[in-house]
Amino acid sequence: MNKVKTSRSVGKKGTSKHLNLDKKIANNTYMDKFSPAWVVVHGKDAPSHNLELIDRIREGVKKTDWKDLISYIDSTEKEFENILPASISSMQKKEIYNKETSQRIYELAKLFGLGYEVFDSKDNFKNWLMTPSRALGNKKPFELLDSSFGFDIVENEIIRIQYNVYS
């Protein structure tokens, strides 16, 4: 398993504001290359590694990688209980998750990476996820993440925001 030391700063064009997206990584800890947490940090790199990510999904996400992702995005498993296709209690019993659960974990990682980039901080993105959106029928974006179609809709809305194309 490849371990990589990584960090990332992003900021709005023309500003000197930079954001360190990972406190753990900044403190010289390491993450597995292609793990869900790695995908959050390297969202722009992930498309060139899609075949590897597909293999990772097929092999199944390790419980430790899921825990690392949850920690990285400053969340709890409970927050995702209605989004993941497996119950939290069944996930706690397994060391490696099935393909469907693994795919949803990678979808979350990809979405959070894009969100952090567009909204410039974890808190700003989390606030957006939990705020009803007119463009999404006055639903909270987070409520739509229980299906692949919902992920696509939320991702498209984030991209629209990124390019200032508002509905």
Backbone torsions as a table, in degrees:
resi	resn	phi	psi	omega
1	MET	NA	128.7	179.6
2	ASN	-79.9	127.2	173.9
3	LYS	-105.0	135.8	178.4
4	VAL	-130.1	141.3	171.9
5	LYS	-90.8	132.2	-174.6
6	THR	-148.6	153.3	170.0
7	SER	-154.6	163.6	-175.8
8	ARG	-151.8	138.8	174.4
9	SER	-120.3	138.9	174.6
10	VAL	-134.2	155.6	176.8
11	GLY	-158.9	164.6	177.1
12	LYS	-71.6	150.3	177.9
13	LYS	-56.3	134.7	175.2
14	GLY	80.8	4.3	178.3
15	THR	-116.7	158.8	177.9
16	SER	-97.6	4.3	179.8
17	LYS	-72.0	123.7	177.6
18	HIS	-122.2	151.8	-177.6
19	LEU	-125.8	123.8	173.4
20	ASN	-86.3	112.6	-171.9
21	LEU	-78.4	-10.4	-177.2
22	ASP	-143.7	105.8	179.7
23	LYS	-62.2	-42.5	-180.0
24	LYS	-60.5	-46.1	-178.0
25	ILE	-65.7	-39.4	178.6
26	ALA	-62.3	-26.5	178.0
27	ASN	-89.9	25.9	174.7
28	ASN	65.2	31.1	170.3
29	THR	-92.7	167.5	-174.1
30	TYR	-120.5	155.2	175.0
31	MET	-132.6	155.2	178.7
32	ASP	-70.2	134.0	174.7
33	LYS	-63.4	133.4	-179.3
34	PHE	77.3	4.4	174.5
35	SER	-70.6	163.1	178.2
36	PRO	-55.3	-41.1	178.4
37	ALA	-63.8	-37.0	177.0
38	TRP	-61.4	-39.8	-179.8
39	VAL	-64.0	-37.2	177.9
40	VAL	-60.0	-46.4	-176.3
41	VAL	-73.8	-33.7	-175.2
42	HIS	-112.2	39.7	-177.1
43	GLY	-52.9	-40.2	-179.7
44	LYS	-71.1	-27.3	178.9
45	ASP	-79.5	-27.4	-172.2
46	ALA	-55.0	-40.3	-178.9
47	PRO	-56.4	-34.8	179.4
48	SER	-75.4	-7.6	-179.8
49	HIS	-117.3	19.8	-175.1
50	ASN	-58.1	-37.2	179.9
51	LEU	-64.2	-39.0	176.4
52	GLU	-65.3	-40.4	179.5
53	LEU	-65.3	-37.4	175.9
54	ILE	-61.6	-44.0	176.8
55	ASP	-60.4	-41.1	179.1
56	ARG	-63.0	-39.6	178.3
57	ILE	-65.1	-43.7	-179.8
58	ARG	-63.9	-38.2	178.3
59	GLU	-71.3	-29.2	-178.9
60	GLY	100.4	138.3	177.3
61	VAL	-74.9	135.3	176.5
62	LYS	-75.8	148.1	178.3
63	LYS	-56.3	-39.6	-178.8
64	THR	-63.9	-36.4	177.9
65	ASP	-68.8	-37.3	175.7
66	TRP	-62.9	-45.8	179.9
67	LYS	-62.4	-40.1	177.5
68	ASP	-61.7	-41.8	179.1
69	LEU	-63.3	-47.8	-180.0
70	ILE	-57.5	-44.6	179.3
71	SER	-64.0	-44.2	-177.9
72	TYR	-61.1	-39.7	-177.3
73	ILE	-91.3	12.5	176.6
74	ASP	54.1	49.0	-179.0
75	SER	-128.5	-176.5	174.8
76	THR	-126.3	158.7	177.2
77	GLU	-60.4	-37.2	-177.4
78	LYS	-57.3	-35.4	-180.0
79	GLU	-62.0	-23.8	-175.4
80	PHE	-105.5	8.1	-174.9
81	GLU	-61.2	-29.9	179.1
82	ASN	-91.8	-2.5	-178.6
83	ILE	-101.8	-35.6	-178.2
84	LEU	-80.1	146.2	-178.7
85	PRO	-77.1	-2.7	178.1
86	ALA	-122.7	150.5	178.4
87	SER	-71.8	153.7	179.2
88	ILE	-61.2	-39.4	-179.5
89	SER	-64.5	-38.8	177.8
90	SER	-71.7	-32.2	177.8
91	MET	-67.2	-34.5	-179.7
92	GLN	-67.9	-22.2	-179.1
93	LYS	-85.3	-16.6	-175.8
94	LYS	-102.8	149.9	175.0
95	GLU	-94.9	-27.5	178.6
96	ILE	-135.0	133.9	-175.3
97	TYR	-91.4	156.9	179.9
98	ASN	-70.0	174.4	-174.7
99	LYS	-61.6	-43.4	-177.9
100	GLU	-63.7	-45.5	178.6
101	THR	-66.1	-41.4	179.7
102	SER	-62.0	-41.5	179.1
103	GLN	-63.1	-42.6	-179.7
104	ARG	-64.1	-37.4	178.4
105	ILE	-63.6	-43.7	178.3
106	TYR	-68.5	-34.7	174.7
107	GLU	-61.3	-43.2	177.2
108	LEU	-60.4	-45.7	-178.9
109	ALA	-59.7	-46.0	-179.8
110	LYS	-62.6	-44.7	-179.0
111	LEU	-64.6	-44.0	179.7
112	PHE	-66.1	-36.8	176.3
113	GLY	-60.7	-46.2	177.7
114	LEU	-63.6	-44.2	-179.6
115	GLY	-61.3	-42.8	179.4
116	TYR	-63.8	-37.9	179.7
117	GLU	-66.7	-45.6	-175.5
118	VAL	-73.8	-40.2	-174.9
119	PHE	-94.3	-0.6	174.0
120	ASP	67.8	-3.1	174.9
121	SER	-162.0	158.6	177.0
122	LYS	-62.6	-45.7	-177.2
123	ASP	-63.6	-43.6	179.2
124	ASN	-61.2	-42.2	179.9
125	PHE	-67.7	-44.6	178.9
126	LYS	-61.0	-40.8	177.1
127	ASN	-61.1	-42.6	178.9
128	TRP	-63.4	-43.0	179.7
129	LEU	-59.2	-32.0	-174.3
130	MET	-99.0	6.0	-178.8
131	THR	-107.3	128.4	177.4
132	PRO	-55.7	140.0	-176.8
133	SER	-118.9	128.1	176.2
134	ARG	-58.9	-40.3	-178.7
135	ALA	-63.5	-20.4	-179.5
136	LEU	-111.1	32.0	177.5
137	GLY	66.8	34.0	-178.2
138	ASN	60.1	26.1	173.3
139	LYS	-97.7	152.6	173.0
140	LYS	-74.4	133.0	178.8
141	PRO	-52.0	-38.0	-178.6
142	PHE	-59.1	-33.1	-179.0
143	GLU	-67.0	-18.7	-177.4
144	LEU	-90.7	-4.4	-172.5
145	LEU	-82.4	12.8	179.5
146	ASP	-90.7	5.9	176.1
147	SER	-145.9	159.6	177.7
148	SER	-64.5	-36.8	176.9
149	PHE	-62.2	-41.1	178.0
150	GLY	-62.5	-41.6	176.9
151	PHE	-59.3	-44.4	-179.9
152	ASP	-61.5	-42.7	-179.4
153	ILE	-63.5	-46.0	-179.1
154	VAL	-66.6	-43.5	178.2
155	GLU	-60.4	-43.8	178.5
156	ASN	-62.2	-37.3	178.8
157	GLU	-67.3	-39.5	177.4
158	ILE	-62.9	-42.0	178.8
159	ILE	-65.0	-38.8	176.5
160	ARG	-60.7	-42.4	177.6
161	ILE	-63.9	-42.9	179.9
162	GLN	-56.9	-38.4	-177.7
163	TYR	-101.8	15.1	177.5
164	ASN	56.0	40.6	176.9
165	VAL	-111.0	91.2	-176.2
166	TYR	-92.8	148.1	179.2
167	SER	-82.5	NA	NA
